[in-house]
Amino acid sequence: MRSIADETLVADVQDGNIGAFEELVRRYQGKLYRFVIRIISEHHAAEDIVQVAFIRLYTSIDHIDTSKKFSSYLYALTRNCAISI
């Protein structure tokens, strides 16, 4: 089965498809956790930061340009969450 592109999932979320957002969370939750751990080295805080990042992603999803790479946006958002806490 062929994987749906992240940018397509973002467009689907923008159209109201909550399942597409759940798929983005499944794809990136572990990756973002490992990314944050390298920044702050604190497991519980890393879990919280990842949750905050997904909340911020969801609340700003309508402003994401689907013609650009989604993962770059998500990692920048997550990094900003990690350094602001």
N, C-alpha and C positions, 0 to 999 in steps of 0.2 A: 504494500500500500504506500502510495506517495504522500509525503508529508506536506501539509499546507504551510505556505510561507507565513512568517511572523506578520509581515505587513498586511497580508490578506486577513489574518485573524484580527489585527487591530481594526481594519476597516469593518469587519463583521461586528466587533464590539461597538464601534461607532454607530452601527445600524441597530444596536440593541440586543445583540446575541451574547448573553451572559456565558453560555457554554464556551464561546471563543475566548473569553477572559480566563475562564477556568483552565483552558488548555495552555494559555500563556503562563499562568501560575505554575502548572505542572512542568512545563518546559524549563522554567528559569529559577524556580525556588531553590533547588540545590546548588545551582551554579552561583546564584547571588549570595547565598549563605557562605560558600567557600570564598567568594570574592571579598565579602565584608570581613570574614575572619582574618584574612591577610592584612586588612587595614587596622582592625582594632583588637584582635586576639582575645575576645571575650564572648563566649558562646551564647549566653542568654541575651546580651545586648545585640549580638549579631542577628538572632532570631527576631528581636523586636524591630531592628532596623529594616530587615527584609519585609516585615509586615507593613511598616510605615511606607516603604518604597512602593509596595503594591497598592496601598490605599491612595497614595499620591498619583500613581499611574492611572488608577481607575478614575479619579476625580479630574484628571487632565487629559483623558483619552481623546476627547474631541479636538484637542489642539495638536495632536501628533500628525505630522506630515507623512502619509503612507508611501510617498515616493522616495523617502530616505530610509536608511537602515534602522530598523526598530531596536536591535540589540544595543547599538551605540547610545541611543537615547536612554534606554533602560539602565545601562551600566552607569551613565553619567548621573542620572537621577538617584540611583542607589548610592553612588559615591558621595553625592552631595548630602544625602541623608546621614551617611556614616560620619562625615566630618563635621556636621552641624550639631551632633549630639554630644 
